[in-house]
């Protein structure tokens, strides 16, 4: 399976969302085998299918007045925040070529994050009953996907920069009263987003090599 890499850089959420939907249509129609969209977002809160208004700590108008956009989207899960200090990755993969099992795919995404951050000597783990990746009781990566005709879209985000965590105070991440952390916060040093990106790309390629027919 050929994996097309689409690196959008720092981009408005709506532009990346439209790119996802366009790429999704191409994979469903077999115009593309699969794709990986990588980007960073200007400040935005997205609300998945399971989100309740109570997941926002302030009303919509006040949040937008802080320069943070707000979108209801079709992925699973609750509320999350995206900002320039994160790496966000949208895998558009045909599970028909891998394994038609949504829970398996979510666990694989968690494993990709855990192994990638292990390259930075971070001990990241799962928490039973919750999707994502954690360091202790603090969340460092969020995962939420959607599936259409067994093709995945939406995906994961990893908190990298320590100065881009404050906007998480606008929400209850994943609908819970939890704390979030970042790679820089945990390591106590500057970390380049490109370093994390390279490690994650290697892991995605390993997954496809391992699972493809």
C-alpha positions, 0 to 999 in steps of 0.5 A: 500500500502506497502512503501519500504524505500531505504536510500542510504545516500551520493551517486553519482547521477548516482548510485541513478538514476540507483536505481530509474530506477530499482525500477521503473521497479519493481513497474511497474511489481508489484514486489513492491507496492511503494518505497521511495528513500532517499539520498544526492548527491555529487555536481551535476547539473541536467537538466530536459526536459524543460532546455535550455543551457541558464539555465547554467551560465557557459559552461559545461566544466568549471562547470565540472572543479569545481568538479560538474557533469552534467546530462540531465535527463528525469524529468520535469522542468529546471536546479537544483543543488544537493549537500551533504547539501540537502535531496533528495527524489525520490518517486516511487509511482503507482498513480493508487492506489492514484490518476491519476492526475499529477498536484494533485501529484505535489501539494501533494509534495509541501504540504508534504514539507510545512508541514514538515518544519512547524515542524521546525517553518518555514513558507513555501508557494507556489508561483502561477505558479511555482512548489516548496516551497518558503520562501518569494521570495527565493526557499527552495525546488525544485520539478521535476518528471517523470511518466511512466505507471502512476508510478512516479520517480524523486522527490524533494530536500530540502536545509538544510545546509547553506554551500551548496548553493554556487553552485546554482550560477552556474545555473539559478535555474528552469531557473529563476533569483531567490535566494535560501535559506536553513533551516539553513539559515532561522533558524540561527542554525544547523539542522540535515538532519535526523530530516528533513528526519524523518518528511518527512517520516511521511508525506509520510506515512500519504499520503499513509494511506489517499489515498490508497484503 
